[in-house]
């Protein structure tokens, strides 16, 4: 039986795929309307922009694991596992605390953006940028989870 976490991840993957399909579809509409019919449509550019923002922030921390991100760890790999653990704890805690400290202000600003709308489709900007709030909460949750794993007995697997 598939666990709840696997089902939620699959749902998040399907949502990201749907957003990418919407972005690609709007992009194709723009190409056909501009170059085949010589009548460009502006709404497709706005859909591409909005879905791109959502795909990036939605996928970045909800779908990609830490080891799937691009990292520059040339110096990090030169340390012993014990020191890598210290560095990982310090980096993860710093990142989590910075995002946690910024979260209330960011959420307040996203709420403030709801007063304005996009130029063409009239989508409130709080809907457009709500994905950044979700991203920040996922980073905070991911940092807490990694700190817990680094404090556990199998910490070397999480370096």
Phi and psi restraints in degrees (value plus and minus 20) as a CYANA .aco file:
   2 UNK   PHI     -99.9   -59.9
   2 UNK   PSI     113.2   153.2
   3 UNK   PHI     -94.0   -54.0
   3 UNK   PSI     147.2   187.2
   4 UNK   PHI     -82.1   -42.1
   4 UNK   PSI     -61.1   -21.1
   5 UNK   PHI     -80.0   -40.0
   5 UNK   PSI     -62.1   -22.1
   6 UNK   PHI     -86.5   -46.5
   6 UNK   PSI     -58.5   -18.5
   7 UNK   PHI     -86.6   -46.6
   7 UNK   PSI     -61.7   -21.7
   8 UNK   PHI     -85.5   -45.5
   8 UNK   PSI     -59.7   -19.7
   9 UNK   PHI     -84.7   -44.7
   9 UNK   PSI     -61.0   -21.0
  10 UNK   PHI     -83.2   -43.2
  10 UNK   PSI     -59.7   -19.7
  11 UNK   PHI     -83.9   -43.9
  11 UNK   PSI     -61.5   -21.5
  12 UNK   PHI     -85.0   -45.0
  12 UNK   PSI     -58.1   -18.1
  13 UNK   PHI     -84.1   -44.1
  13 UNK   PSI     -63.0   -23.0
  14 UNK   PHI     -84.7   -44.7
  14 UNK   PSI     -58.5   -18.5
  15 UNK   PHI     -84.2   -44.2
  15 UNK   PSI     -63.0   -23.0
  16 UNK   PHI     -83.8   -43.8
  16 UNK   PSI     -61.5   -21.5
  17 UNK   PHI     -83.6   -43.6
  17 UNK   PSI     -60.7   -20.7
  18 UNK   PHI     -84.0   -44.0
  18 UNK   PSI     -60.4   -20.4
  19 UNK   PHI     -84.6   -44.6
  19 UNK   PSI     -59.9   -19.9
  20 UNK   PHI     -86.8   -46.8
  20 UNK   PSI     -59.4   -19.4
  21 UNK   PHI     -82.8   -42.8
  21 UNK   PSI     -61.9   -21.9
  22 UNK   PHI     -83.3   -43.3
  22 UNK   PSI     -61.8   -21.8
  23 UNK   PHI     -84.4   -44.4
  23 UNK   PSI     -66.2   -26.2
  24 UNK   PHI     -85.0   -45.0
  24 UNK   PSI     -60.8   -20.8
  25 UNK   PHI     -82.0   -42.0
  25 UNK   PSI     -63.8   -23.8
  26 UNK   PHI     -84.9   -44.9
  26 UNK   PSI     -56.9   -16.9
  27 UNK   PHI     -83.7   -43.7
  27 UNK   PSI     -63.3   -23.3
  28 UNK   PHI     -86.9   -46.9
  28 UNK   PSI     -58.2   -18.2
  29 UNK   PHI     -79.5   -39.5
  29 UNK   PSI     -62.9   -22.9
  30 UNK   PHI     -83.1   -43.1
  30 UNK   PSI     -63.4   -23.4
  31 UNK   PHI     -83.8   -43.8
  31 UNK   PSI     -67.9   -27.9
  32 UNK   PHI     -85.3   -45.3
  32 UNK   PSI     -65.1   -25.1
  33 UNK   PHI     -86.9   -46.9
  33 UNK   PSI     -55.2   -15.2
  34 UNK   PHI     -98.4   -58.4
  34 UNK   PSI     -67.9   -27.9
  35 UNK   PHI    -117.0   -77.0
  35 UNK   PSI     -41.1    -1.1
  36 UNK   PHI    -115.9   -75.9
  36 UNK   PSI     -67.4   -27.4
  37 UNK   PHI    -119.7   -79.7
  37 UNK   PSI     -24.8    15.2
  38 UNK   PHI      33.2    73.2
  38 UNK   PSI      20.1    60.1
  39 UNK   PHI    -162.0  -122.0
  39 UNK   PSI      58.2    98.2
  40 UNK   PHI     -82.8   -42.8
  40 UNK   PSI     126.1   166.1
  41 UNK   PHI    -131.9   -91.9
  41 UNK   PSI     117.7   157.7
  42 UNK   PHI    -108.3   -68.3
  42 UNK   PSI     -44.8    -4.8
  43 UNK   PHI     -83.3   -43.3
  43 UNK   PSI     -49.2    -9.2
  44 UNK   PHI     -87.8   -47.8
  44 UNK   PSI     -53.1   -13.1
  45 UNK   PHI     -85.5   -45.5
  45 UNK   PSI     -58.2   -18.2
  46 UNK   PHI     -88.6   -48.6
  46 UNK   PSI     -60.0   -20.0
  47 UNK   PHI     -83.4   -43.4
  47 UNK   PSI     -62.8   -22.8
  48 UNK   PHI     -80.0   -40.0
  48 UNK   PSI     -63.3   -23.3
  49 UNK   PHI     -85.3   -45.3
  49 UNK   PSI     -66.7   -26.7
  50 UNK   PHI     -85.8   -45.8
  50 UNK   PSI     -66.8   -26.8
  51 UNK   PHI     -88.3   -48.3
  51 UNK   PSI     -51.4   -11.4
  52 UNK   PHI     -83.3   -43.3
  52 UNK   PSI     -66.4   -26.4
  53 UNK   PHI     -79.2   -39.2
  53 UNK   PSI     -64.4   -24.4
  54 UNK   PHI     -86.8   -46.8
  54 UNK   PSI     -64.4   -24.4
  55 UNK   PHI     -80.8   -40.8
  55 UNK   PSI     -63.5   -23.5
  56 UNK   PHI     -83.7   -43.7
  56 UNK   PSI     -74.3   -34.3
  57 UNK   PHI     -94.0   -54.0
  57 UNK   PSI     -51.9   -11.9
  58 UNK   PHI     -86.8   -46.8
  58 UNK   PSI     -65.0   -25.0
  59 UNK   PHI     -99.1   -59.1
  59 UNK   PSI     -50.5   -10.5
  60 UNK   PHI     -76.2   -36.2
  60 UNK   PSI     -65.2   -25.2
  61 UNK   PHI    -139.0   -99.0
  61 UNK   PSI     -35.5     4.5
  62 UNK   PHI    -105.3   -65.3
  62 UNK   PSI     -51.8   -11.8
  63 UNK   PHI    -129.2   -89.2
  63 UNK   PSI     -52.8   -12.8
  64 UNK   PHI    -112.0   -72.0
  64 UNK   PSI     109.9   149.9
  65 UNK   PHI     -96.4   -56.4
  65 UNK   PSI     149.4   189.4
  66 UNK   PHI     -80.6   -40.6
  66 UNK   PSI     -57.6   -17.6
  67 UNK   PHI     -95.0   -55.0
  67 UNK   PSI     -30.0    10.0
  68 UNK   PHI    -111.0   -71.0
  68 UNK   PSI     -30.0    10.0
  69 UNK   PHI    -101.7   -61.7
  69 UNK   PSI     134.4   174.4
  70 UNK   PHI     -96.7   -56.7
  70 UNK   PSI     107.8   147.8
  71 UNK   PHI    -152.3  -112.3
  71 UNK   PSI     134.0   174.0
  72 UNK   PHI    -132.3   -92.3
  72 UNK   PSI      77.1   117.1
  73 UNK   PHI    -139.0   -99.0
  73 UNK   PSI      12.3    52.3
  74 UNK   PHI     -80.0   -40.0
  74 UNK   PSI     -68.5   -28.5
  75 UNK   PHI     -93.3   -53.3
  75 UNK   PSI     -58.2   -18.2
  76 UNK   PHI     -78.5   -38.5
  76 UNK   PSI     -59.6   -19.6
  77 UNK   PHI     -90.5   -50.5
  77 UNK   PSI     -36.6     3.4
  78 UNK   PHI     -98.7   -58.7
  78 UNK   PSI     -36.1     3.9
  79 UNK   PHI    -102.8   -62.8
  79 UNK   PSI     138.5   178.5
  80 UNK   PHI     -90.9   -50.9
  80 UNK   PSI     140.2   180.2
  81 UNK   PHI     -75.9   -35.9
  81 UNK   PSI     -56.9   -16.9
  82 UNK   PHI     -82.9   -42.9
  82 UNK   PSI     -63.6   -23.6
  83 UNK   PHI     -91.7   -51.7
  83 UNK   PSI     -53.6   -13.6
  84 UNK   PHI     -82.6   -42.6
  84 UNK   PSI     -56.7   -16.7
  85 UNK   PHI     -83.5   -43.5
  85 UNK   PSI     -64.4   -24.4
  86 UNK   PHI     -81.3   -41.3
  86 UNK   PSI     -65.1   -25.1
  87 UNK   PHI     -85.0   -45.0
  87 UNK   PSI     -62.9   -22.9
  88 UNK   PHI     -83.1   -43.1
  88 UNK   PSI     -61.9   -21.9
  89 UNK   PHI     -83.5   -43.5
  89 UNK   PSI     -65.5   -25.5
  90 UNK   PHI     -83.3   -43.3
  90 UNK   PSI     -66.3   -26.3
  91 UNK   PHI     -84.6   -44.6
  91 UNK   PSI     -66.1   -26.1
  92 UNK   PHI     -85.8   -45.8
  92 UNK   PSI     -63.5   -23.5
  93 UNK   PHI     -84.7   -44.7
  93 UNK   PSI     -61.4   -21.4
  94 UNK   PHI     -82.8   -42.8
  94 UNK   PSI     -67.1   -27.1
  95 UNK   PHI     -82.0   -42.0
  95 UNK   PSI     -67.0   -27.0
  96 UNK   PHI     -81.6   -41.6
  96 UNK   PSI     -61.7   -21.7
  97 UNK   PHI     -88.5   -48.5
  97 UNK   PSI     -59.1   -19.1
  98 UNK   PHI     -83.8   -43.8
  98 UNK   PSI     -66.0   -26.0
  99 UNK   PHI     -85.4   -45.4
  99 UNK   PSI     -58.4   -18.4
 100 UNK   PHI     -84.9   -44.9
 100 UNK   PSI     -60.7   -20.7
 101 UNK   PHI     -87.1   -47.1
 101 UNK   PSI     -55.4   -15.4
 102 UNK   PHI    -102.5   -62.5
 102 UNK   PSI     -39.6     0.4
 103 UNK   PHI     -75.6   -35.6
 103 UNK   PSI     -68.7   -28.7
 104 UNK   PHI     -79.8   -39.8
 104 UNK   PSI     -61.0   -21.0
 105 UNK   PHI     -87.6   -47.6
 105 UNK   PSI     -61.3   -21.3
 106 UNK   PHI     -84.5   -44.5
 106 UNK   PSI     -64.3   -24.3
 107 UNK   PHI     -84.2   -44.2
 107 UNK   PSI     -57.1   -17.1
 108 UNK   PHI     -84.3   -44.3
 108 UNK   PSI     -61.5   -21.5
 109 UNK   PHI     -88.0   -48.0
 109 UNK   PSI     -60.2   -20.2
 110 UNK   PHI     -81.0   -41.0
 110 UNK   PSI     -61.4   -21.4
 111 UNK   PHI     -82.4   -42.4
 111 UNK   PSI     -61.4   -21.4
 112 UNK   PHI     -81.3   -41.3
 112 UNK   PSI     -57.5   -17.5
 113 UNK   PHI     -83.4   -43.4
 113 UNK   PSI     -38.9     1.1
 114 UNK   PHI     -82.8   -42.8
 114 UNK   PSI     -35.1     4.9
 115 UNK   PHI     -94.8   -54.8
 115 UNK   PSI     -39.0     1.0
 116 UNK   PHI    -130.4   -90.4
 116 UNK   PSI     136.4   176.4
 117 UNK   PHI    -147.9  -107.9
 117 UNK   PSI     138.6   178.6
 118 UNK   PHI     -85.9   -45.9
 118 UNK   PSI     135.9   175.9
 119 UNK   PHI     -88.1   -48.1
 119 UNK   PSI     -57.0   -17.0
 120 UNK   PHI    -120.7   -80.7
 120 UNK   PSI     -73.0   -33.0
 121 UNK   PHI    -109.0   -69.0
 121 UNK   PSI     -28.7    11.3
 122 UNK   PHI      39.8    79.8
 122 UNK   PSI      17.4    57.4
 123 UNK   PHI    -102.9   -62.9
 123 UNK   PSI     109.6   149.6
 124 UNK   PHI     -81.2   -41.2
 124 UNK   PSI     118.8   158.8
 125 UNK   PHI     -86.2   -46.2
 125 UNK   PSI     -41.5    -1.5
 126 UNK   PHI     -87.7   -47.7
 126 UNK   PSI     -51.0   -11.0
 127 UNK   PHI     -90.6   -50.6
 127 UNK   PSI     -59.1   -19.1
 128 UNK   PHI     -82.9   -42.9
 128 UNK   PSI     -62.9   -22.9
 129 UNK   PHI    -124.1   -84.1
 129 UNK   PSI     -11.4    28.6
 130 UNK   PHI     -81.1   -41.1
 130 UNK   PSI     -48.1    -8.1
 131 UNK   PHI     -81.9   -41.9
 131 UNK   PSI     -46.2    -6.2
 132 UNK   PHI     -90.4   -50.4
 132 UNK   PSI     -56.5   -16.5
 133 UNK   PHI     -83.9   -43.9
 133 UNK   PSI     -62.3   -22.3
 134 UNK   PHI     -81.8   -41.8
 134 UNK   PSI     -63.2   -23.2
 135 UNK   PHI     -79.3   -39.3
 135 UNK   PSI     -66.4   -26.4
 136 UNK   PHI     -83.1   -43.1
 136 UNK   PSI     -61.8   -21.8
 137 UNK   PHI     -85.2   -45.2
 137 UNK   PSI     -56.8   -16.8
 138 UNK   PHI     -87.3   -47.3
 138 UNK   PSI     -57.2   -17.2
 139 UNK   PHI     -84.2   -44.2
 139 UNK   PSI     -64.4   -24.4
 140 UNK   PHI     -82.5   -42.5
 140 UNK   PSI     -66.8   -26.8
 141 UNK   PHI     -83.0   -43.0
 141 UNK   PSI     -61.6   -21.6
 142 UNK   PHI     -84.5   -44.5
 142 UNK   PSI     -58.4   -18.4
 143 UNK   PHI     -85.7   -45.7
 143 UNK   PSI     -63.1   -23.1
 144 UNK   PHI     -82.9   -42.9
 144 UNK   PSI     -62.1   -22.1
 145 UNK   PHI     -84.5   -44.5
 145 UNK   PSI     -62.6   -22.6
 146 UNK   PHI     -86.2   -46.2
 146 UNK   PSI     -60.4   -20.4
 147 UNK   PHI     -81.3   -41.3
 147 UNK   PSI     -60.0   -20.0
 148 UNK   PHI     -83.4   -43.4
 148 UNK   PSI     -61.5   -21.5
 149 UNK   PHI     -87.7   -47.7
 149 UNK   PSI     -59.3   -19.3
 150 UNK   PHI     -88.7   -48.7
 150 UNK   PSI     -41.5    -1.5
 151 UNK   PHI    -108.6   -68.6
 151 UNK   PSI     -30.9     9.1
 152 UNK   PHI    -103.4   -63.4
 152 UNK   PSI     157.3   197.3
 153 UNK   PHI     -90.7   -50.7
 153 UNK   PSI     -44.6    -4.6
 154 UNK   PHI    -121.3   -81.3
 154 UNK   PSI      19.1    59.1
 155 UNK   PHI     -82.7   -42.7
 155 UNK   PSI     -47.0    -7.0
 156 UNK   PHI     -87.6   -47.6
 156 UNK   PSI     -45.5    -5.5
 157 UNK   PHI     -90.1   -50.1
 157 UNK   PSI     -36.9     3.1
 158 UNK   PHI    -128.6   -88.6
 158 UNK   PSI      -4.0    36.0
